[in-house]
């Protein structure tokens, strides 16, 4: 019997003979259902359906809930109104990243935090260690399922699943207690692919019926189930960070080019002093896009060198882009070498291959960048 954790949708994976599961941070999850490139292209052109129920959800309530989240995260949660969501990060005192997450403002004194699956225990402990005032944190990860539908046709498919007018829902807004088929869910216009789409938070018991209902509703639109492989190539093209690669305890949000989500003027938060010092002194290294000029594909942790052969950083993610058909990577390198068109060298199997710094994100909705 597998010791890996499984989502409420795991029994439905067997409906797809080509589905292949892997160990993803202790979870048995599908890396693909039909094929990574096919699934990637479906999301870019029609729509894909993702089981992301391994993600963690915390409910934070109390009179001091907002002030507590403000202290724990880098963005400005006071800017949110009920029904709005925000991307943000939690940092250590030294500016390194505990996790990146979404904050949902459910009401004046109630919030939902959505954290990475690999960081559920660590993130919960970090929050509890800093608990102060009238604040209660509940870990509802086990009872909550999360289904994402992403792609240009997502809004049309969802129109068959709910009576809510989702076409008018702005990005990073959500609807609580929405009816999706016969279930109640939180519908959020968010995602991790660079495309339009929705994330559906529901009870674990309701997830199989919603999943099956959406696949049936989306059949004529080309909707297909999509695994972790395409999820990674999609987020990579859109330069959306993956914790453990673009972010970690030793990589700050400023180094990861996420300064927009760090509001140094919004009051004190854990890590603010270190990040302010980093900004004042100049960020020593930055995350940039690179393209291989020589033949090869950059992969995570491949070392990067300057023209003198000196190490200047490493690749954090890389692949042959399914959309652009180019060998691209994200690399965290010394700031002196981050100007566009700067030449750098990536070591692949003992051989240094020429690359250049290119514009990111590699892909924006509706148009691939050259």
Secondary structure, DSSP 8 states (H G I E B T S, - for coil): ---SB--TTGGGGGGSTT-EEEEETTEEEEEESS-HHHHHHHHHHS-EEEE-TTSEEEEEESTTHHHHHHHH-SS-GGG--TTBEEEEEEE-TTSBEEEEEEEEEEETTEEEEEE-GGGHHHHHHHHHHT--SS-EEEE-TTTEEEEEEESTTHHHHHTTT-SS-GGG--TTBEEEEEEETTEEEEEES--SSSS-EEEEEEEHHHHHHHHHHHHHHTGGGT-EEE-HHHHHHHHHHTT---BTTTBBTTBBTTTTT-GGG--TTS---TTHHHHHHHHHH--SEEEEEEEESSS----TT-EEE-TTS-EEEEEEEEEE-TTT--EEEEEEEEGGG-STT-EEEEEETTEEEEEEEE-S-SEETTEE--
